[in-house]
Amino acid sequence: MAEESKMERGLLVQPLLEGSGNSNNNEEDMMSTAGKSSSPVEATSAAVIFSTFVAVCGSFSYGCALSYSSPAESGIMEDLHLSIASYSMFGSVMEVGGMIGALFCGRITAVLGRKYTMWLSQVFSTIGWLAIALAKNDWWLVTGRLSIGFGVGFVTYVVPIYVAEIAPKEHRGSFSYASQLLVNCGFSLVYFLGNVVCWRTLAIIALVPGAFQLVGLPFIPESPRWLAGVGRVKEFKASLQQLRSKSADISQEVEEIQDSVDESKDDPKARVGDIFQRKYAYALTVGLGLMLLQQLGGTSGVAYYGSSVIQKAGFSTTVGTIIISLVQVPIAAVGLFLMDICGRRLLLMVSAGGMSICSFLVALSFVLQVH
């Protein structure tokens, strides 16, 4: 909780994107100064974009893991002679790994840093995908899927934090949403390719985004806010300078971040029991309620076993999965566009209502089939 509090304060910091210079009345000097001030913005954007791209490769990998069990179902059950129960274990064990990973990811991220945590998540994911691609029996599959779950538990926490901490304030919403956009891209890619490649090849393809992140991590800076929080002042300034370009004046932003970090250190240390205080009851109920109801709403079941659902509904599996894959990315793009226009609450209410209606129609279709 202390780490989250520090991050929330850090997100309020206004980054300094323009270099400082001496003002004068000479028109030529003013034009020259304007020309110089635009360079740091462009350089900063390039550095942040590349760092964000490397980070959200982890989100892309999560999207691949989320959808893999659906298109791979028939191939795996046929090749390895699995029962429905065995395959259900394979499909659901990633959630167990994710829960275990989530228990430790906050502390690991705070102690080891954002980059190292992303690296660790992809090591687990890479081992998992290789185990699935080379699987000889159901235990290989379950072990691989569990390992991917550990990686997912880390990456779903650390990527949004890292992106939010390096992005300029005025672009933070768009950069942060890139994580969800890349999840949908990974989901769509695996659903689409699952119709044309075998499940072992599909596992190797799903491994690629994580491998790209592993290669790219050495070339991106650590989060300046985390470095400031652990007292590595020299590295903190160097990281921020890299993100804001060599010619940018970062003195004001350095001071603001340092003040934010110092303020968080003065706060009393939070304990787990603190969240059960009466003053937090409403916020805790809403937060946990949204997370639990989202998971219990049936979307994971449809995502993991979409091919079976479509087939048992009497529809073409190939056409159905292609339609799902084609819808995911445009819908995410629409959400990005509407986020700042409609607000979070209205979008949440509309999407939850739509999910409820669609889940009811899916259930009704199977009831009508029986009768």
WOPECOR-V178693 format. One record per residue. RES is the residue in one small letter. SS is DSSP state (hx for helix, st for strand, lp for the rest). OMEGA is omega in whole degrees, -180 to 180 (NA if undefined). Layout:
res & ss & omega
RES & SS & OMEGA
RES & SS & OMEGA
//
This chain:
res & ss & omega
m & lp & 178
a & hx & 179
e & hx & -180
e & hx & 178
s & hx & 179
k & hx & -180
m & hx & -179
e & hx & 177
r & hx & -179
g & hx & -178
l & lp & 180
l & lp & -177
v & lp & 178
q & lp & -179
p & lp & 178
l & lp & -174
l & lp & -178
e & lp & 178
g & lp & 179
s & lp & 179
g & lp & 179
n & lp & -180
s & lp & 174
n & lp & -174
n & lp & -178
n & lp & -175
e & hx & -178
e & hx & 178
d & hx & 179
m & hx & 178
m & hx & 179
s & hx & 179
t & hx & 178
a & hx & 179
g & hx & -180
k & hx & -176
s & hx & 179
s & hx & -178
s & hx & 178
p & hx & 180
v & hx & -179
e & hx & -179
a & hx & 179
t & hx & 180
s & hx & 180
a & hx & -179
a & hx & -179
v & hx & 179
i & hx & -180
f & hx & -180
s & hx & 178
t & hx & 180
f & hx & 178
v & hx & -179
a & hx & -175
v & hx & 169
c & hx & 175
g & hx & 176
s & hx & 176
f & hx & 179
s & hx & 177
y & hx & 177
g & hx & 177
c & hx & 180
a & hx & -178
l & hx & -173
s & hx & -171
y & hx & -172
s & hx & -179
s & hx & -179
p & hx & -178
a & lp & -171
e & hx & -175
s & hx & -179
g & hx & -179
i & hx & -179
m & hx & 180
e & hx & -176
d & hx & -176
l & hx & 176
h & lp & -179
l & lp & 172
s & lp & 178
i & hx & 180
a & hx & -180
s & hx & -179
y & hx & 177
s & hx & 175
m & hx & 178
f & hx & -177
g & hx & -172
s & hx & -174
v & hx & 176
m & hx & 178
e & hx & 178
v & hx & 177
g & hx & 179
g & hx & 179
m & hx & 179
i & hx & 179
g & hx & -179
a & hx & 180
l & hx & -174
f & hx & -171
c & hx & -179
g & hx & -179
r & hx & 180
i & hx & 179
t & hx & -179
a & hx & -175
v & hx & -173
l & hx & -180
g & lp & -176
r & hx & -177
k & hx & -178
y & hx & 179
t & hx & 176
m & hx & 178
w & hx & -180
l & hx & -180
s & hx & -179
q & hx & 173
v & hx & 177
f & hx & -178
s & hx & -180
t & hx & 177
i & hx & -180
g & hx & -180
w & hx & 178
l & hx & 178
a & hx & 178
i & hx & -178
a & hx & -178
l & lp & -172
a & lp & 176
k & lp & 179
n & lp & -175
d & hx & -180
w & hx & 174
w & hx & -179
l & hx & -177
v & hx & 179
t & hx & 179
g & hx & -180
r & hx & 177
l & hx & 178
s & hx & 176
i & hx & 178
g & hx & 176
f & hx & 179
g & hx & 179
v & hx & 179
g & hx & 178
f & hx & -169
v & hx & -180
t & hx & 177
y & hx & -169
v & hx & -177
v & hx & 179
p & hx & 179
i & hx & -179
y & hx & -179
v & hx & -180
a & hx & -176
e & hx & -179
i & hx & -174
a & lp & 172
p & lp & -173
k & hx & -175
e & hx & 179
h & hx & -172
r & hx & -179
g & hx & -180
s & hx & -179
f & hx & -180
s & hx & -180
y & hx & 178
a & hx & 178
s & hx & 179
q & hx & 178
l & hx & 180
l & hx & 173
v & hx & 180
n & hx & 178
c & hx & 178
g & hx & 177
f & hx & -177
s & hx & -178
l & hx & -178
v & hx & 177
y & hx & -177
f & hx & -177
l & hx & 179
g & lp & 178
n & lp & -173
v & lp & 180
v & lp & 180
c & lp & -173
w & hx & 178
r & hx & 177
t & hx & 179
l & hx & 178
a & hx & 178
i & hx & 178
i & hx & 180
a & hx & 179
l & hx & -171
v & hx & -179
p & hx & 178
g & hx & 177
a & hx & 178
f & hx & 178
q & hx & 178
l & hx & 180
v & hx & -175
g & hx & -175
l & hx & 179
p & lp & -175
f & lp & 178
i & lp & -178
p & lp & 172
e & lp & 179
s & lp & 179
p & hx & -178
r & hx & 178
w & hx & 179
l & hx & 177
a & hx & -178
g & hx & -180
v & lp & 174
g & lp & 178
r & lp & -169
v & hx & -178
k & hx & 179
e & hx & 177
f & hx & 180
k & hx & 180
a & hx & 179
s & hx & 180
l & hx & 178
q & hx & 178
q & hx & -180
l & hx & -176
r & hx & 179
s & lp & -176
k & lp & -176
s & lp & -177
a & lp & 175
d & lp & -175
i & lp & -173
s & hx & -179
q & hx & 180
e & hx & 175
v & hx & -180
e & hx & -179
e & hx & 179
i & hx & -180
q & hx & 177
d & hx & 179
s & hx & 180
v & hx & 180
d & hx & 179
e & hx & -180
s & hx & 179
k & hx & 180
d & hx & 180
d & lp & 176
p & lp & -178
k & lp & -178
a & lp & 176
r & lp & -179
v & hx & -178
g & hx & -178
d & hx & -176
i & hx & -179
f & hx & 175
q & lp & -174
r & hx & -177
k & hx & 179
y & hx & -172
a & hx & -177
y & hx & -179
a & hx & -180
l & hx & 179
t & hx & 180
v & hx & -178
g & hx & 180
l & hx & 179
g & hx & 179
l & hx & -179
m & hx & -178
l & hx & -178
l & hx & 177
q & hx & -179
q & hx & -178
l & hx & -176
g & lp & 176
g & lp & -177
t & hx & -180
s & hx & 179
g & hx & 178
v & hx & 180
a & hx & -177
y & hx & -174
y & lp & -178
g & hx & -179
s & hx & 180
s & hx & 180
v & hx & -179
i & hx & -179
q & hx & -179
k & hx & 175
a & lp & 179
g & lp & -179
f & lp & 179
s & lp & 180
t & hx & -179
t & hx & -179
v & hx & -178
g & hx & -179
t & hx & 177
i & hx & 179
i & hx & 179
i & hx & -179
s & hx & -179
l & hx & -177
v & hx & -170
q & hx & -174
v & hx & 177
p & hx & 179
i & hx & 177
a & hx & 178
a & hx & 177
v & hx & 178
g & hx & 177
l & hx & -179
f & hx & -175
l & hx & -174
m & hx & -177
d & hx & -179
i & hx & -175
c & hx & -176
g & lp & -176
r & hx & -173
r & hx & -179
l & hx & 179
l & hx & 179
l & hx & 180
m & hx & -180
v & hx & -178
s & hx & 178
a & hx & 177
g & hx & 178
g & hx & 178
m & hx & -180
s & hx & 180
i & hx & -178
c & hx & 177
s & hx & 178
f & hx & 180
l & hx & 177
v & hx & 179
a & hx & -180
l & hx & -179
s & hx & 179
f & hx & 176
v & hx & 179
l & hx & 178
q & hx & -179
v & hx & -177
h & lp & NA
//
